[in-house]
Amino acid sequence: MSGVVGRPPWDHAPFGRVVTAMVTPFQADGRVDLALAARLADHLVSHGSDGLVLCGTTGESPTLSWQEQHDLFAAVQEAVGGRARLVAGSGSNCTAEAVEATQQAAALGADGALVVVPYYNKPPQDGLEAHFRAVAQAAPELPLMLYNIPGRTGTSLAPETTARLLDLPNVVAFKAASGSTDEVSALRLVCGDRLAIYSGDDALTLPMLAVGAVGVVSVASHVAGPQISRLVQAFLEGDLAAALAQHEQLLPLCRALFCTTNPVPVKAALELSGWPVGAPRLPLLSANDDVKRRLSETLAALRPT
Ligand SMILES: O=C(O)C1=N[C@H](C(=O)O)C[C@H](O)C1
């Protein structure tokens, strides 16, 4: 028996409901494998992804040149442009660089840009506000997803700072990757329905939906896209029993994919699934045998026999 849980704030998902933060495939010689990236993008869009983030954390943006990011975006856009929302990673801890990259994303025809909170230099909240204001005003037609992941950046964008940025019409979305559903609730208290909040943590997608998230920027959707899509759709239709069952079926995989630094496990999971996406670039290393074994077991458990 499905009880309708109401509609707002789940009505507005500017980048779709399931947005895969796509890995960047590398050839054996270390170059970006643009052809495989195009094929993988097509597969993801055909298996549950409404949108793709290119050159996010999972796409190994820290070790990609801006030219490689440009070329990757263009190759994926040619393959799936018009079938999925394409969000380009354009963040940097240097405001001038983030402005330039975001303007590039707009020029490439991206549907949005993922702008990570500046990392390492730890700006105070007024610095963070100035940073995002400069980026947003530099590309006023490009919808932006602010990306808060303090476990990686060492800095957290306070909900009150985010609320102050909402006078910028292109600040439309937020990716919550602080590891807590409290972040979603705190944002909604000050932003209300004016911000589309996405789960940035596959294992927390259902609880985050329950407190107001509209969708997920997912890693697990590389190898379980239909299941992630079914989870979100079941929730939106008010079928909480089905959403919970799907959540519990996916949980072992979600945990395995973050048993060590993302994207190491997801690249191994793709290799185990027949996608030769290659090793991550140093300083990340390929998954060890224990991680591969755990992934192999969780993938087998997901697949219908
Ligand atoms: O690539 C991303 O963007 C994501 N980064 C987070 C991380 O790697 O910690 C996880 C998120 O779901 C996707």
PDBQT file of the ligand as one rigid body, heavy atoms in Angstrom, charges set to zero:
ROOT
HETATM    1  O1  LIG A 401      32.508  13.024  -8.305  1.00  0.00    +0.000 OA
HETATM    2  C1  LIG A 401      31.725  13.577  -7.530  1.00  0.00    +0.000 C 
HETATM    3  O2  LIG A 401      31.236  14.670  -7.743  1.00  0.00    +0.000 OA
HETATM    4  C2  LIG A 401      31.403  12.866  -6.292  1.00  0.00    +0.000 C 
HETATM    5  N1  LIG A 401      32.213  12.951  -5.306  1.00  0.00    +0.000 NA
HETATM    6  C3  LIG A 401      31.999  12.417  -4.002  1.00  0.00    +0.000 C 
HETATM    7  C4  LIG A 401      33.281  11.828  -3.527  1.00  0.00    +0.000 C 
HETATM    8  O3  LIG A 401      34.006  11.292  -4.353  1.00  0.00    +0.000 OA
HETATM    9  O4  LIG A 401      33.531  11.886  -2.323  1.00  0.00    +0.000 OA
HETATM   10  C5  LIG A 401      30.922  11.384  -3.988  1.00  0.00    +0.000 C 
HETATM   11  C6  LIG A 401      29.768  11.866  -4.817  1.00  0.00    +0.000 C 
HETATM   12  O5  LIG A 401      28.717  11.076  -4.768  1.00  0.00    +0.000 OA
HETATM   13  C7  LIG A 401      30.220  12.034  -6.233  1.00  0.00    +0.000 C 
ENDROOT
TORSDOF 0
